[in-house]
């Protein structure tokens, strides 16, 4: 992993950590969500500081380069995160529909 990628990972992870902590202070982010983003930031920092982990994991899983491993893991984590957010949104939509219908029946 070249130096530019390692520096980029460090910068992105610290910027992410800064924004997450700022949102926590302003109560704009739930604790569960903030734990997820803090863990992602910590993993990026560990990967940037110890690139041997990325080399080992990419060799173990058959990736040609550690960069491909990092990008693939990032994409997979964000896909899982998006799926879970979609589940939450679907649940909230159902609750909103039920609440609206109950309120409409109550007013009649």
CORJO-V967066 format. One record per residue. N is the residue number from 1. RES is the residue in three letters. PHI is phi in radians with two decimals (NA if undefined). OMEGA is omega in whole degrees, -180 to 180 (999 if undefined). Layout:
# CORJO-V967066
n->N res->RES phi->PHI omega->OMEGA
n->N res->RES phi->PHI omega->OMEGA
This chain:
# CORJO-V967066
n->1 res->UNK phi->NA omega->-175
n->2 res->UNK phi->-1.35 omega->-175
n->3 res->UNK phi->-1.13 omega->-180
n->4 res->UNK phi->-1.09 omega->178
n->5 res->UNK phi->-1.15 omega->180
n->6 res->UNK phi->-1.10 omega->178
n->7 res->UNK phi->-1.16 omega->178
n->8 res->UNK phi->-1.08 omega->178
n->9 res->UNK phi->-1.08 omega->179
n->10 res->UNK phi->-1.11 omega->-179
n->11 res->UNK phi->-1.10 omega->-180
n->12 res->UNK phi->-1.08 omega->-178
n->13 res->UNK phi->-1.18 omega->178
n->14 res->UNK phi->-1.25 omega->176
n->15 res->UNK phi->-1.14 omega->177
n->16 res->UNK phi->-1.05 omega->179
n->17 res->UNK phi->-1.07 omega->178
n->18 res->UNK phi->-1.06 omega->-179
n->19 res->UNK phi->-1.16 omega->179
n->20 res->UNK phi->-1.14 omega->179
n->21 res->UNK phi->-1.12 omega->177
n->22 res->UNK phi->-1.14 omega->179
n->23 res->UNK phi->-1.19 omega->177
n->24 res->UNK phi->-1.13 omega->-180
n->25 res->UNK phi->-1.09 omega->-180
n->26 res->UNK phi->-1.56 omega->-179
n->27 res->UNK phi->1.00 omega->180
n->28 res->UNK phi->-1.77 omega->-177
n->29 res->UNK phi->-2.53 omega->178
n->30 res->UNK phi->-1.25 omega->-177
n->31 res->UNK phi->-1.09 omega->-179
n->32 res->UNK phi->-1.08 omega->179
n->33 res->UNK phi->-1.18 omega->-179
n->34 res->UNK phi->-1.18 omega->177
n->35 res->UNK phi->-1.09 omega->178
n->36 res->UNK phi->-1.01 omega->-176
n->37 res->UNK phi->-1.22 omega->176
n->38 res->UNK phi->-1.17 omega->177
n->39 res->UNK phi->-1.13 omega->177
n->40 res->UNK phi->-1.07 omega->179
n->41 res->UNK phi->-1.09 omega->179
n->42 res->UNK phi->-1.12 omega->177
n->43 res->UNK phi->-1.12 omega->177
n->44 res->UNK phi->-1.13 omega->178
n->45 res->UNK phi->-1.13 omega->180
n->46 res->UNK phi->-1.08 omega->180
n->47 res->UNK phi->-1.16 omega->180
n->48 res->UNK phi->-1.25 omega->-179
n->49 res->UNK phi->-1.35 omega->-180
n->50 res->UNK phi->-2.07 omega->-177
n->51 res->UNK phi->-1.18 omega->178
n->52 res->UNK phi->-1.07 omega->178
n->53 res->UNK phi->-1.10 omega->180
n->54 res->UNK phi->-1.16 omega->178
n->55 res->UNK phi->-1.11 omega->-179
n->56 res->UNK phi->-1.10 omega->-177
n->57 res->UNK phi->-1.18 omega->180
n->58 res->UNK phi->-1.19 omega->176
n->59 res->UNK phi->-1.17 omega->-180
n->60 res->UNK phi->-1.14 omega->-177
n->61 res->UNK phi->-1.62 omega->175
n->62 res->UNK phi->1.52 omega->176
n->63 res->UNK phi->-1.38 omega->180
n->64 res->UNK phi->-1.25 omega->-177
n->65 res->UNK phi->-2.46 omega->178
n->66 res->UNK phi->-1.06 omega->179
n->67 res->UNK phi->-1.10 omega->178
n->68 res->UNK phi->-1.09 omega->178
n->69 res->UNK phi->-1.09 omega->-179
n->70 res->UNK phi->-1.10 omega->180
n->71 res->UNK phi->-1.14 omega->179
n->72 res->UNK phi->-1.11 omega->178
n->73 res->UNK phi->-1.09 omega->178
n->74 res->UNK phi->-1.07 omega->179
n->75 res->UNK phi->-1.11 omega->-180
n->76 res->UNK phi->-1.12 omega->180
n->77 res->UNK phi->-1.10 omega->-180
n->78 res->UNK phi->-1.22 omega->174
n->79 res->UNK phi->-1.13 omega->177
n->80 res->UNK phi->-1.10 omega->179
n->81 res->UNK phi->-1.09 omega->179
n->82 res->UNK phi->-1.10 omega->178
n->83 res->UNK phi->-1.08 omega->179
n->84 res->UNK phi->-1.14 omega->177
n->85 res->UNK phi->-1.16 omega->176
n->86 res->UNK phi->-1.09 omega->177
n->87 res->UNK phi->-1.09 omega->179
n->88 res->UNK phi->-1.10 omega->180
n->89 res->UNK phi->-1.10 omega->179
n->90 res->UNK phi->-1.09 omega->179
n->91 res->UNK phi->-1.09 omega->179
n->92 res->UNK phi->-1.15 omega->177
n->93 res->UNK phi->-1.10 omega->178
n->94 res->UNK phi->-1.11 omega->179
n->95 res->UNK phi->-1.11 omega->179
n->96 res->UNK phi->-1.14 omega->178
n->97 res->UNK phi->-1.09 omega->179
n->98 res->UNK phi->-1.09 omega->180
n->99 res->UNK phi->-1.11 omega->179
n->100 res->UNK phi->-1.13 omega->179
n->101 res->UNK phi->-1.15 omega->177
n->102 res->UNK phi->-1.10 omega->179
n->103 res->UNK phi->-1.16 omega->178
n->104 res->UNK phi->-1.14 omega->179
n->105 res->UNK phi->-1.22 omega->-180
n->106 res->UNK phi->-1.20 omega->-178
n->107 res->UNK phi->-1.33 omega->-179
n->108 res->UNK phi->-1.35 omega->999
